[in-house]
Amino acid sequence: MVKRLICESEGQTLLEYGLLVSLIALISIAILTLLGERIRNLFVTVNSAIKTV
């Protein structure tokens, strides 16, 4: 079964899609982690400004 998947292009295509999806997921997590901190700080700043008014 493994030999058949290696020889056929369908197995290679499936592997490529799997690698592509995992790469997109890792990049998305990294971006959300970085932006999440900035967005949280923005909300804290706005919240503090509203409380002082």
PDB file as gemmi writes it, atoms N, CA and C in Angstrom:
CRYST1    1.000    1.000    1.000  90.00  90.00  90.00 P 1                      
ATOM      1  N   MET A   1       0.835  -1.193   0.000  1.00  0.00           N  
ATOM      2  CA  MET A   1       0.000   0.000   0.000  1.00  0.00           C  
ATOM      3  C   MET A   1       0.882   1.261   0.000  1.00  0.00           C  
ATOM      4  N   VAL A   2       1.938   1.267   0.818  1.00  0.00           N  
ATOM      5  CA  VAL A   2       2.830   2.418   0.861  1.00  0.00           C  
ATOM      6  C   VAL A   2       3.533   2.582  -0.482  1.00  0.00           C  
ATOM      7  N   LYS A   3       3.960   1.468  -1.077  1.00  0.00           N  
ATOM      8  CA  LYS A   3       4.633   1.516  -2.372  1.00  0.00           C  
ATOM      9  C   LYS A   3       3.712   2.098  -3.429  1.00  0.00           C  
ATOM     10  N   ARG A   4       2.446   1.729  -3.366  1.00  0.00           N  
ATOM     11  CA  ARG A   4       1.481   2.243  -4.336  1.00  0.00           C  
ATOM     12  C   ARG A   4       1.294   3.751  -4.170  1.00  0.00           C  
ATOM     13  N   LEU A   5       1.248   4.233  -2.912  1.00  0.00           N  
ATOM     14  CA  LEU A   5       1.084   5.668  -2.676  1.00  0.00           C  
ATOM     15  C   LEU A   5       2.303   6.454  -3.137  1.00  0.00           C  
ATOM     16  N   ILE A   6       3.494   5.858  -2.988  1.00  0.00           N  
ATOM     17  CA  ILE A   6       4.706   6.540  -3.421  1.00  0.00           C  
ATOM     18  C   ILE A   6       4.757   6.631  -4.939  1.00  0.00           C  
ATOM     19  N   CYS A   7       4.353   5.570  -5.620  1.00  0.00           N  
ATOM     20  CA  CYS A   7       4.430   5.536  -7.080  1.00  0.00           C  
ATOM     21  C   CYS A   7       3.350   6.367  -7.752  1.00  0.00           C  
ATOM     22  N   GLU A   8       2.187   6.465  -7.132  1.00  0.00           N  
ATOM     23  CA  GLU A   8       1.087   7.207  -7.743  1.00  0.00           C  
ATOM     24  C   GLU A   8       1.201   8.691  -7.417  1.00  0.00           C  
ATOM     25  N   SER A   9       0.724   9.508  -8.317  1.00  0.00           N  
ATOM     26  CA  SER A   9       0.783  10.953  -8.104  1.00  0.00           C  
ATOM     27  C   SER A   9      -0.266  11.429  -7.115  1.00  0.00           C  
ATOM     28  N   GLU A  10      -1.318  10.642  -6.893  1.00  0.00           N  
ATOM     29  CA  GLU A  10      -2.351  11.059  -5.942  1.00  0.00           C  
ATOM     30  C   GLU A  10      -1.780  11.150  -4.531  1.00  0.00           C  
ATOM     31  N   GLY A  11      -0.929  10.214  -4.163  1.00  0.00           N  
ATOM     32  CA  GLY A  11      -0.314  10.247  -2.845  1.00  0.00           C  
ATOM     33  C   GLY A  11       0.602  11.448  -2.685  1.00  0.00           C  
ATOM     34  N   GLN A  12       1.321  11.779  -3.731  1.00  0.00           N  
ATOM     35  CA  GLN A  12       2.205  12.934  -3.689  1.00  0.00           C  
ATOM     36  C   GLN A  12       1.404  14.226  -3.599  1.00  0.00           C  
ATOM     37  N   THR A  13       0.324  14.293  -4.334  1.00  0.00           N  
ATOM     38  CA  THR A  13      -0.520  15.481  -4.300  1.00  0.00           C  
ATOM     39  C   THR A  13      -1.133  15.656  -2.912  1.00  0.00           C  
ATOM     40  N   LEU A  14      -1.579  14.568  -2.316  1.00  0.00           N  
ATOM     41  CA  LEU A  14      -2.153  14.624  -0.979  1.00  0.00           C  
ATOM     42  C   LEU A  14      -1.109  15.093   0.024  1.00  0.00           C  
ATOM     43  N   LEU A  15       0.106  14.609  -0.097  1.00  0.00           N  
ATOM     44  CA  LEU A  15       1.183  15.033   0.785  1.00  0.00           C  
ATOM     45  C   LEU A  15       1.489  16.513   0.603  1.00  0.00           C  
ATOM     46  N   GLU A  16       1.510  16.984  -0.623  1.00  0.00           N  
ATOM     47  CA  GLU A  16       1.770  18.399  -0.882  1.00  0.00           C  
ATOM     48  C   GLU A  16       0.676  19.271  -0.282  1.00  0.00           C  
ATOM     49  N   TYR A  17      -0.574  18.860  -0.432  1.00  0.00           N  
ATOM     50  CA  TYR A  17      -1.670  19.626   0.164  1.00  0.00           C  
ATOM     51  C   TYR A  17      -1.563  19.623   1.684  1.00  0.00           C  
ATOM     52  N   GLY A  18      -1.197  18.510   2.256  1.00  0.00           N  
ATOM     53  CA  GLY A  18      -1.033  18.436   3.712  1.00  0.00           C  
ATOM     54  C   GLY A  18       0.060  19.368   4.199  1.00  0.00           C  
ATOM     55  N   LEU A  19       1.185  19.398   3.492  1.00  0.00           N  
ATOM     56  CA  LEU A  19       2.270  20.307   3.867  1.00  0.00           C  
ATOM     57  C   LEU A  19       1.857  21.761   3.701  1.00  0.00           C  
ATOM     58  N   LEU A  20       1.121  22.054   2.643  1.00  0.00           N  
ATOM     59  CA  LEU A  20       0.665  23.419   2.400  1.00  0.00           C  
ATOM     60  C   LEU A  20      -0.296  23.881   3.498  1.00  0.00           C  
ATOM     61  N   VAL A  21      -1.227  23.023   3.873  1.00  0.00           N  
ATOM     62  CA  VAL A  21      -2.187  23.373   4.924  1.00  0.00           C  
ATOM     63  C   VAL A  21      -1.475  23.577   6.256  1.00  0.00           C  
ATOM     64  N   SER A  22      -0.508  22.720   6.570  1.00  0.00           N  
ATOM     65  CA  SER A  22       0.208  22.874   7.836  1.00  0.00           C  
ATOM     66  C   SER A  22       1.050  24.151   7.836  1.00  0.00           C  
ATOM     67  N   LEU A  23       1.640  24.511   6.712  1.00  0.00           N  
ATOM     68  CA  LEU A  23       2.406  25.746   6.625  1.00  0.00           C  
ATOM     69  C   LEU A  23       1.501  26.966   6.804  1.00  0.00           C  
ATOM     70  N   ILE A  24       0.346  26.952   6.176  1.00  0.00           N  
ATOM     71  CA  ILE A  24      -0.610  28.053   6.319  1.00  0.00           C  
ATOM     72  C   ILE A  24      -1.074  28.163   7.767  1.00  0.00           C  
ATOM     73  N   ALA A  25      -1.317  27.024   8.419  1.00  0.00           N  
ATOM     74  CA  ALA A  25      -1.748  27.036   9.817  1.00  0.00           C  
ATOM     75  C   ALA A  25      -0.667  27.624  10.714  1.00  0.00           C  
ATOM     76  N   LEU A  26       0.581  27.242  10.502  1.00  0.00           N  
ATOM     77  CA  LEU A  26       1.668  27.771  11.327  1.00  0.00           C  
ATOM     78  C   LEU A  26       1.840  29.275  11.139  1.00  0.00           C  
ATOM     79  N   ILE A  27       1.748  29.730   9.914  1.00  0.00           N  
ATOM     80  CA  ILE A  27       1.870  31.167   9.644  1.00  0.00           C  
ATOM     81  C   ILE A  27       0.702  31.926  10.267  1.00  0.00           C  
ATOM     82  N   SER A  28      -0.502  31.377  10.167  1.00  0.00           N  
ATOM     83  CA  SER A  28      -1.674  32.028  10.757  1.00  0.00           C  
ATOM     84  C   SER A  28      -1.549  32.138  12.265  1.00  0.00           C  
ATOM     85  N   ILE A  29      -1.080  31.080  12.901  1.00  0.00           N  
ATOM     86  CA  ILE A  29      -0.905  31.102  14.355  1.00  0.00           C  
ATOM     87  C   ILE A  29       0.132  32.141  14.751  1.00  0.00           C  
ATOM     88  N   ALA A  30       1.216  32.215  14.007  1.00  0.00           N  
ATOM     89  CA  ALA A  30       2.258  33.201  14.312  1.00  0.00           C  
ATOM     90  C   ALA A  30       1.734  34.622  14.165  1.00  0.00           C  
ATOM     91  N   ILE A  31       1.013  34.883  13.105  1.00  0.00           N  
ATOM     92  CA  ILE A  31       0.477  36.229  12.869  1.00  0.00           C  
ATOM     93  C   ILE A  31      -0.548  36.592  13.940  1.00  0.00           C  
ATOM     94  N   LEU A  32      -1.439  35.667  14.260  1.00  0.00           N  
ATOM     95  CA  LEU A  32      -2.449  35.955  15.280  1.00  0.00           C  
ATOM     96  C   LEU A  32      -1.828  36.154  16.646  1.00  0.00           C  
ATOM     97  N   THR A  33      -0.759  35.435  16.933  1.00  0.00           N  
ATOM     98  CA  THR A  33      -0.078  35.615  18.206  1.00  0.00           C  
ATOM     99  C   THR A  33       0.522  37.016  18.298  1.00  0.00           C  
ATOM    100  N   LEU A  34       1.171  37.457  17.230  1.00  0.00           N  
ATOM    101  CA  LEU A  34       1.772  38.791  17.241  1.00  0.00           C  
ATOM    102  C   LEU A  34       0.715  39.896  17.259  1.00  0.00           C  
ATOM    103  N   LEU A  35      -0.283  39.771  16.428  1.00  0.00           N  
ATOM    104  CA  LEU A  35      -1.324  40.799  16.367  1.00  0.00           C  
ATOM    105  C   LEU A  35      -2.232  40.764  17.584  1.00  0.00           C  
ATOM    106  N   GLY A  36      -2.407  39.599  18.161  1.00  0.00           N  
ATOM    107  CA  GLY A  36      -3.271  39.471  19.333  1.00  0.00           C  
ATOM    108  C   GLY A  36      -2.789  40.323  20.487  1.00  0.00           C  
ATOM    109  N   GLU A  37      -1.489  40.358  20.693  1.00  0.00           N  
ATOM    110  CA  GLU A  37      -0.908  41.174  21.767  1.00  0.00           C  
ATOM    111  C   GLU A  37      -1.138  42.660  21.507  1.00  0.00           C  
ATOM    112  N   ARG A  38      -0.949  43.080  20.268  1.00  0.00           N  
ATOM    113  CA  ARG A  38      -1.164  44.493  19.932  1.00  0.00           C  
ATOM    114  C   ARG A  38      -2.631  44.881  20.071  1.00  0.00           C  
ATOM    115  N   ILE A  39      -3.519  44.015  19.635  1.00  0.00           N  
ATOM    116  CA  ILE A  39      -4.957  44.310  19.734  1.00  0.00           C  
ATOM    117  C   ILE A  39      -5.383  44.367  21.198  1.00  0.00           C  
ATOM    118  N   ARG A  40      -4.860  43.461  22.015  1.00  0.00           N  
ATOM    119  CA  ARG A  40      -5.181  43.484  23.455  1.00  0.00           C  
ATOM    120  C   ARG A  40      -4.714  44.791  24.072  1.00  0.00           C  
ATOM    121  N   ASN A  41      -3.508  45.222  23.727  1.00  0.00           N  
ATOM    122  CA  ASN A  41      -2.996  46.495  24.256  1.00  0.00           C  
ATOM    123  C   ASN A  41      -3.853  47.664  23.804  1.00  0.00           C  
ATOM    124  N   LEU A  42      -4.346  47.630  22.582  1.00  0.00           N  
ATOM    125  CA  LEU A  42      -5.220  48.688  22.090  1.00  0.00           C  
ATOM    126  C   LEU A  42      -6.514  48.746  22.893  1.00  0.00           C  
ATOM    127  N   PHE A  43      -7.112  47.588  23.162  1.00  0.00           N  
ATOM    128  CA  PHE A  43      -8.345  47.558  23.951  1.00  0.00           C  
ATOM    129  C   PHE A  43      -8.104  48.037  25.380  1.00  0.00           C  
ATOM    130  N   VAL A  44      -6.979  47.691  25.953  1.00  0.00           N  
ATOM    131  CA  VAL A  44      -6.652  48.154  27.304  1.00  0.00           C  
ATOM    132  C   VAL A  44      -6.510  49.662  27.321  1.00  0.00           C  
ATOM    133  N   THR A  45      -5.858  50.221  26.306  1.00  0.00           N  
ATOM    134  CA  THR A  45      -5.691  51.670  26.213  1.00  0.00           C  
ATOM    135  C   THR A  45      -7.032  52.371  26.056  1.00  0.00           C  
ATOM    136  N   VAL A  46      -7.864  51.864  25.194  1.00  0.00           N  
ATOM    137  CA  VAL A  46      -9.196  52.459  24.991  1.00  0.00           C  
ATOM    138  C   VAL A  46     -10.031  52.343  26.254  1.00  0.00           C  
ATOM    139  N   ASN A  47      -9.962  51.219  26.920  1.00  0.00           N  
ATOM    140  CA  ASN A  47     -10.715  51.012  28.154  1.00  0.00           C  
ATOM    141  C   ASN A  47     -10.254  51.993  29.230  1.00  0.00           C  
ATOM    142  N   SER A  48      -8.978  52.206  29.338  1.00  0.00           N  
ATOM    143  CA  SER A  48      -8.440  53.150  30.322  1.00  0.00           C  
ATOM    144  C   SER A  48      -8.866  54.572  29.994  1.00  0.00           C  
ATOM    145  N   ALA A  49      -8.869  54.918  28.714  1.00  0.00           N  
ATOM    146  CA  ALA A  49      -9.282  56.259  28.299  1.00  0.00           C  
ATOM    147  C   ALA A  49     -10.752  56.494  28.582  1.00  0.00           C  
ATOM    148  N   ILE A  50     -11.572  55.477  28.418  1.00  0.00           N  
ATOM    149  CA  ILE A  50     -13.006  55.613  28.670  1.00  0.00           C  
ATOM    150  C   ILE A  50     -13.267  55.774  30.167  1.00  0.00           C  
ATOM    151  N   LYS A  51     -12.536  55.067  30.994  1.00  0.00           N  
ATOM    152  CA  LYS A  51     -12.725  55.150  32.447  1.00  0.00           C  
ATOM    153  C   LYS A  51     -12.351  56.517  32.986  1.00  0.00           C  
ATOM    154  N   THR A  52     -11.368  57.177  32.384  1.00  0.00           N  
ATOM    155  CA  THR A  52     -10.944  58.480  32.881  1.00  0.00           C  
ATOM    156  C   THR A  52     -11.870  59.606  32.434  1.00  0.00           C  
ATOM    157  N   VAL A  53     -12.709  59.356  31.437  1.00  0.00           N  
ATOM    158  CA  VAL A  53     -13.622  60.397  30.940  1.00  0.00           C  
ATOM    159  C   VAL A  53     -14.812  60.460  31.782  1.00  0.00           C  
TER     160      VAL A  53                                                      
END                                                                             
